[in-house]
Amino acid sequence: MTVDAARVGGSVTISARAYQRVAQAVLADELRVAPREVRARVRDDRGGLALELESAIPEGGAPVAIRAAQARQRTAERTTDLTGARIADVRLRVTHLIASEHRRLS
């Protein structure tokens, strides 16, 4: 038996922490870093969400500024796709570089 969702009373609330975790996981995936390397804060911005992100970024490849800008944009898009929330602002602060695994330490 199916239930018509429009006829069922109640509400759905998504906590700020849930949005935070989604944005954190998406950015970690975009930058290909461990989730522990990413921090996210979420706040209301005139009815939309403002994301304040911090992350490490792997060294190598395209310039850091280009990769960070692309990851910032894709994180906003994917977070909207996953949550349905309107993302009003995204700020990404790169905290440090992660050395390549192939780099010799000696």
C-alpha positions in Angstrom: 0.0 0.0 0.0 1.4 3.4 -0.9 0.7 6.7 0.9 0.2 10.0 -0.9 2.9 12.2 0.7 0.7 15.4 0.1 -2.0 13.9 2.4 0.3 12.9 5.3 0.6 15.5 8.0 3.9 16.5 9.6 7.1 18.1 8.5 10.7 17.5 7.5 13.6 19.4 9.1 17.2 19.2 8.0 19.6 20.3 10.6 22.5 22.6 9.9 24.9 19.8 10.9 23.4 17.6 8.2 24.1 20.3 5.6 27.6 20.7 7.0 28.3 17.0 6.7 27.1 16.9 3.1 29.2 19.9 2.1 32.2 18.4 3.9 31.9 15.0 2.2 31.4 16.6 -1.2 34.4 18.9 -0.9 36.6 16.0 0.3 35.5 14.0 -2.8 36.1 16.9 -5.2 39.6 17.6 -3.9 40.4 13.9 -3.4 41.4 14.4 0.2 40.4 12.5 3.4 37.2 13.9 5.0 39.3 14.7 8.1 41.2 17.3 6.0 38.0 19.3 5.5 36.0 21.6 7.8 32.7 23.1 7.0 30.4 25.6 8.7 26.9 26.5 7.5 24.9 29.6 8.2 21.7 31.2 6.9 22.2 33.9 4.2 18.8 35.5 3.4 17.0 32.2 3.0 19.9 30.4 1.3 22.9 28.6 2.8 26.3 30.2 3.1 29.1 27.6 3.3 32.4 28.4 4.9 34.8 25.6 4.0 38.5 24.9 4.9 40.5 22.1 3.4 43.9 20.8 2.5 44.6 20.3 -1.2 47.0 17.8 -2.8 50.0 19.2 -4.5 50.5 18.7 -8.2 48.3 19.1 -11.3 46.7 22.4 -12.2 47.5 25.5 -10.1 46.0 25.4 -6.6 43.9 28.5 -7.2 42.3 26.9 -10.3 41.6 23.6 -8.6 40.2 25.3 -5.5 37.9 27.5 -7.6 36.6 24.5 -9.5 36.1 22.5 -6.3 34.3 25.4 -4.7 31.8 25.7 -7.6 31.2 21.9 -7.9 30.7 21.6 -4.1 28.0 24.3 -4.3 26.3 22.5 -7.2 26.5 19.0 -5.8 25.4 20.2 -2.3 22.3 21.8 -3.9 21.7 18.6 -5.9 21.9 16.4 -2.8 20.0 18.6 -0.4 17.7 20.8 -2.5 19.0 23.8 -0.6 19.8 27.1 -2.4 23.5 27.9 -1.9 23.8 31.6 -1.6 27.6 31.9 -0.9 30.6 29.6 -0.7 34.0 30.6 0.7 36.8 28.1 0.5 40.1 28.6 2.4 42.9 26.3 1.5 44.9 25.6 4.7 47.8 23.6 3.4 49.2 21.3 0.7 49.3 17.6 1.0 52.6 16.1 -0.4 52.3 13.5 -3.1 52.7 9.9 -2.0 55.3 9.4 -4.6 57.6 12.1 -3.3 60.7 10.9 -1.5 61.0 12.2 2.1 64.8 11.9 2.3 
